[in-house]
């Protein structure tokens, strides 16, 4: 697969997702969830290095997926992050029942 957004949205894809930081360095991520919220789509990702260590508390990062532009961008808005994680927690709890 050549498009990160396609990888994230593909329910069959279970590999890592490679994003690039501000310095152009490749960073591998594990996907935790895709969450639709407020007419947009967000992904919760955890850096593979942190994921492999099992240090998942507070490790998830929220990214907005913009399929029309083919972009994925990190979210810094605390309200959006909080709401996305709240939806994720609710969905996770429902799956446990």
C-alpha positions as CSV (number, residue, x, y, z in Angstrom):
1,X,0.0,0.0,0.0
2,X,1.3,3.4,-0.9
3,X,-1.1,5.7,0.9
4,X,-1.0,6.0,4.7
5,X,-4.7,7.0,4.9
6,X,-5.6,3.9,2.9
7,X,-3.6,1.8,5.3
8,X,-5.3,3.3,8.3
9,X,-8.8,2.9,6.8
10,X,-8.2,-0.7,5.5
11,X,-9.8,-3.0,8.1
12,X,-7.5,-5.9,6.9
13,X,-4.2,-4.0,7.2
14,X,-2.4,-4.9,10.4
15,X,1.1,-3.5,9.7
16,X,2.7,-0.4,11.1
17,X,2.1,3.1,9.7
18,X,5.0,5.3,8.8
19,X,4.8,9.0,9.3
20,X,7.5,11.6,9.1
21,X,8.3,14.1,11.9
22,X,9.2,17.8,11.3
23,X,12.8,16.8,10.6
24,X,11.9,14.3,8.0
25,X,12.7,11.3,10.2
26,X,10.5,8.2,9.7
27,X,8.4,7.3,12.8
28,X,6.6,3.9,12.9
29,X,3.1,3.8,14.5
30,X,0.7,1.1,15.6
31,X,-2.9,1.9,14.9
32,X,-5.3,1.8,17.9
33,X,-8.5,3.1,16.4
34,X,-10.3,5.1,13.7
35,X,-12.9,7.4,15.2
36,X,-15.4,9.5,13.3
37,X,-16.2,12.7,15.2
38,X,-17.8,16.0,14.2
39,X,-18.0,15.2,10.5
40,X,-14.2,14.3,10.4
41,X,-12.2,11.1,10.8
42,X,-9.4,10.8,13.3
43,X,-6.9,8.0,14.0
44,X,-5.4,7.1,17.4
45,X,-1.9,6.0,16.8
46,X,0.9,5.0,19.2
47,X,4.6,5.1,18.3
48,X,5.7,1.5,17.7
49,X,8.6,1.9,20.1
50,X,6.3,2.8,22.9
51,X,3.7,0.2,21.8
52,X,6.3,-2.6,21.9
53,X,7.3,-1.6,25.5
54,X,3.6,-1.8,26.5
55,X,3.7,1.8,27.9
56,X,0.3,2.7,26.4
57,X,-1.1,4.9,29.2
58,X,-1.2,8.5,27.8
59,X,0.8,7.3,24.7
60,X,-1.9,7.6,22.1
61,X,-1.7,10.5,19.6
62,X,-4.7,11.8,17.6
63,X,-4.4,12.5,13.9
64,X,-6.9,13.9,11.5
65,X,-7.3,12.0,8.2
66,X,-8.1,14.2,5.2
67,X,-8.8,11.8,2.4
68,X,-9.6,14.5,-0.1
69,X,-6.2,16.1,0.3
70,X,-4.4,12.8,1.1
71,X,-3.1,14.3,4.3
72,X,-2.8,13.2,7.9
73,X,-2.0,15.8,10.5
74,X,-1.4,15.7,14.3
75,X,-4.1,17.3,16.4
76,X,-3.1,19.6,19.2
77,X,-6.6,20.9,20.1
78,X,-7.1,19.5,23.6
79,X,-10.9,19.5,23.2
80,X,-10.8,17.4,20.1
81,X,-8.3,15.0,21.6
82,X,-10.4,14.6,24.7
83,X,-13.6,14.0,22.7
84,X,-11.9,11.4,20.4
85,X,-10.5,9.5,23.4
86,X,-13.9,9.7,25.1
87,X,-15.6,8.1,22.1
88,X,-12.8,5.5,21.9
89,X,-13.2,4.6,25.6
90,X,-17.0,4.3,25.2
91,X,-16.6,2.0,22.1
92,X,-14.0,-0.1,23.9
93,X,-16.3,-0.5,26.9
94,X,-19.2,-1.6,24.6
95,X,-17.0,-4.2,23.0
96,X,-16.1,-5.6,26.4
97,X,-19.8,-6.2,27.3
